[in-house]
């Protein structure tokens, strides 16, 4: 493999990447903010749910064991 061929392939790859990035539909600022809020709300809801389930399982196990 010669050095000029590797450089040419590297430049062609970079050109292809830039061409593909031009095809990407980027979300608007409003979409990013709304999506971020939804992710945070869902994370809090999941944390609360698993906290309740964990506490219930803990109490059930301690009730069965009797400690």
Residue frames as a rotation matrix with the C-alpha (Angstrom) as fourth column:
UNK 1
0.590 0.807 0.000 0.00
0.807 -0.590 0.000 0.00
0.000 0.000 -1.000 0.00
UNK 2
-0.454 -0.776 0.438 1.52
0.753 -0.597 -0.277 3.28
0.477 0.204 0.855 -1.03
UNK 3
-0.655 0.089 -0.751 1.16
0.586 -0.568 -0.578 6.48
-0.478 -0.818 0.320 0.91
UNK 4
-0.907 0.317 -0.278 -0.54
-0.415 -0.789 0.454 8.47
-0.075 0.526 0.847 -1.88
UNK 5
-0.500 0.750 -0.433 -3.25
0.048 0.523 0.851 5.85
0.865 0.405 -0.298 -2.25
UNK 6
-0.358 0.326 -0.875 -3.93
0.919 0.290 -0.268 5.87
0.166 -0.900 -0.403 1.49
UNK 7
-0.805 0.033 -0.592 -4.16
0.175 -0.941 -0.290 9.66
-0.566 -0.337 0.752 1.53
UNK 8
-0.818 0.524 -0.235 -6.52
-0.441 -0.310 0.843 9.65
0.369 0.793 0.485 -1.47
UNK 9
-0.330 0.711 -0.621 -8.75
0.487 0.692 0.533 7.06
0.809 -0.127 -0.574 0.22
UNK 10
-0.508 0.086 -0.857 -8.74
0.827 -0.229 -0.514 9.09
-0.241 -0.970 0.046 3.43
UNK 11
-0.891 0.166 -0.424 -9.73
-0.224 -0.970 0.092 12.26
-0.396 0.177 0.901 1.61
UNK 12
-0.644 0.692 -0.326 -12.43
-0.236 0.226 0.945 10.39
0.728 0.686 0.017 -0.31
UNK 13
-0.365 0.486 -0.794 -13.77
0.820 0.571 -0.027 9.02
0.440 -0.661 -0.608 2.98
UNK 14
-0.683 0.068 -0.728 -13.90
0.456 -0.738 -0.497 12.51
-0.571 -0.671 0.473 4.50
UNK 15
-0.875 0.378 -0.301 -15.72
-0.481 -0.620 0.620 13.81
0.048 0.687 0.725 1.40
UNK 16
-0.478 0.714 -0.511 -18.23
0.192 0.653 0.733 10.96
0.857 0.253 -0.449 1.66
UNK 17
-0.454 0.280 -0.846 -18.82
0.890 0.110 -0.442 11.68
-0.031 -0.954 -0.299 5.34
UNK 18
-0.824 0.130 -0.551 -19.45
-0.027 -0.981 -0.191 15.37
-0.566 -0.143 0.812 4.64
UNK 19
-0.766 0.562 -0.313 -21.83
-0.420 -0.068 0.905 14.42
0.487 0.825 0.288 1.82
UNK 20
-0.358 0.637 -0.683 -23.79
0.605 0.715 0.351 12.11
0.712 -0.288 -0.641 4.13
UNK 21
-0.604 0.099 -0.791 -23.93
0.702 -0.404 -0.587 14.75
-0.377 -0.909 0.175 6.87
UNK 22
-0.922 0.291 -0.255 -25.56
-0.370 -0.856 0.362 17.12
-0.113 0.428 0.897 4.39
UNK 23
-0.499 0.755 -0.426 -28.41
-0.086 0.446 0.891 14.59
0.863 0.481 -0.157 4.04
UNK 24
-0.662 0.209 -0.720 -29.11
0.730 0.398 -0.556 14.49
0.170 -0.893 -0.416 7.79
UNK 25
0.137 0.759 0.637 -32.26
0.161 -0.652 0.741 16.19
0.977 0.001 -0.212 9.00
UNK 26
-0.812 -0.525 -0.253 -31.20
0.351 -0.094 -0.932 17.89
0.466 -0.846 0.260 12.21
UNK 27
0.095 0.893 -0.441 -33.82
0.973 0.011 0.231 18.54
0.211 -0.451 -0.867 14.91
UNK 28
0.194 0.055 0.979 -34.81
0.102 -0.994 0.035 22.08
0.976 0.093 -0.199 15.72
UNK 29
-0.791 -0.497 0.356 -33.94
-0.238 -0.286 -0.928 23.73
0.563 -0.819 0.108 19.05
UNK 30
-0.102 0.855 0.508 -37.58
-0.988 -0.146 0.048 23.37
0.115 -0.497 0.860 20.15
UNK 31
0.654 0.331 -0.680 -37.57
-0.377 0.922 0.086 19.63
0.656 0.200 0.728 19.37
UNK 32
-0.282 -0.850 -0.445 -34.35
0.181 0.409 -0.895 19.15
0.942 -0.333 0.038 21.33
UNK 33
-0.749 0.033 0.662 -35.74
-0.591 -0.485 -0.644 20.98
0.300 -0.874 0.383 24.37
UNK 34
0.292 0.945 0.148 -39.02
-0.942 0.258 0.213 19.04
0.163 -0.201 0.966 24.34
UNK 35
0.531 -0.148 -0.834 -37.25
-0.098 0.967 -0.234 15.71
0.842 0.206 0.499 23.89
UNK 36
-0.593 -0.805 -0.017 -34.83
-0.006 0.025 -1.000 16.52
0.805 -0.593 -0.020 26.71
UNK 37
-0.460 0.520 0.720 -37.72
-0.883 -0.356 -0.307 17.37
0.097 -0.776 0.623 29.05
UNK 38
0.608 0.717 -0.340 -39.51
-0.695 0.688 0.209 14.14
0.384 0.109 0.917 28.14
UNK 39
0.110 -0.660 -0.743 -36.35
0.113 0.751 -0.650 12.12
0.987 -0.013 0.158 28.85
UNK 40
-0.811 -0.431 0.395 -35.89
-0.292 -0.288 -0.912 13.76
0.507 -0.855 0.108 32.26
UNK 41
-0.068 0.876 0.477 -39.55
-0.997 -0.078 0.001 13.24
0.038 -0.476 0.879 33.20
UNK 42
0.679 0.313 -0.664 -39.43
-0.399 0.916 0.023 9.58
0.616 0.250 0.747 32.15
UNK 43
-0.298 -0.864 -0.405 -36.18
0.088 0.398 -0.913 9.07
0.951 -0.308 -0.042 34.09
UNK 44
-0.732 0.103 0.673 -37.77
-0.655 -0.378 -0.655 10.52
0.187 -0.920 0.344 37.25
UNK 45
0.347 0.937 0.046 -40.88
-0.930 0.337 0.145 8.39
0.120 -0.093 0.988 36.77
UNK 46
0.453 -0.258 -0.853 -38.78
-0.099 0.937 -0.336 5.25
0.886 0.236 0.398 36.30
UNK 47
-0.666 -0.743 0.068 -36.70
-0.100 -0.002 -0.995 6.08
0.739 -0.670 -0.073 39.39
UNK 48
-0.417 0.598 0.684 -39.85
-0.909 -0.263 -0.324 6.55
-0.014 -0.757 0.653 41.48
UNK 49
0.594 0.673 -0.442 -41.40
-0.702 0.701 0.123 3.34
0.393 0.237 0.889 40.16
UNK 50
0.178 -0.599 -0.780 -38.31
0.113 0.800 -0.589 1.24
0.977 0.017 0.210 40.87
UNK 51
-0.764 -0.402 0.505 -37.93
-0.400 -0.318 -0.859 2.86
0.506 -0.858 0.082 44.27
UNK 52
0.033 0.872 0.489 -41.49
-0.998 0.050 -0.022 1.86
-0.044 -0.487 0.872 45.20
UNK 53
0.716 0.210 -0.666 -41.03
-0.373 0.921 -0.111 -1.67
0.590 0.327 0.738 43.84
UNK 54
-0.257 -0.903 -0.343 -37.70
0.020 0.350 -0.937 -2.05
0.966 -0.247 -0.072 45.64
UNK 55
-0.681 0.056 0.731 -39.16
-0.701 -0.340 -0.627 -0.84
0.214 -0.939 0.270 48.94
UNK 56
0.419 0.901 0.112 -42.16
-0.907 0.408 0.105 -3.17
0.049 -0.146 0.988 48.59
UNK 57
0.529 -0.291 -0.797 -39.92
-0.106 0.909 -0.403 -6.14
0.842 0.297 0.450 47.81
UNK 58
-0.593 -0.788 0.165 -37.67
-0.199 -0.055 -0.979 -5.28
0.780 -0.613 -0.124 50.76
UNK 59
-0.401 0.524 0.752 -40.63
-0.915 -0.196 -0.352 -5.09
-0.037 -0.829 0.558 53.16
UNK 60
0.654 0.665 -0.360 -42.13
-0.697 0.715 0.055 -8.31
0.294 0.215 0.931 51.77
UNK 61
0.138 -0.695 -0.705 -38.88
0.019 0.714 -0.700 -10.23
0.990 0.083 0.112 52.19
UNK 62
-0.809 -0.453 0.375 -38.43
-0.324 -0.189 -0.927 -8.93
0.490 -0.871 0.006 55.74
UNK 63
0.016 0.890 0.455 -42.06
-1.000 0.021 -0.005 -9.83
-0.014 -0.455 0.890 56.54
UNK 64
0.707 0.217 -0.673 -41.53
-0.376 0.921 -0.097 -13.39
0.599 0.322 0.733 55.25
UNK 65
-0.187 -0.875 -0.446 -38.17
0.169 0.419 -0.892 -13.81
0.968 -0.242 0.070 57.00
UNK 66
0.712 0.586 -0.387 -39.47
0.488 -0.017 0.872 -12.13
0.504 -0.810 -0.298 60.16
UNK 67
-0.237 -0.853 -0.465 -36.48
0.971 -0.185 -0.154 -9.93
0.045 -0.488 0.872 60.95
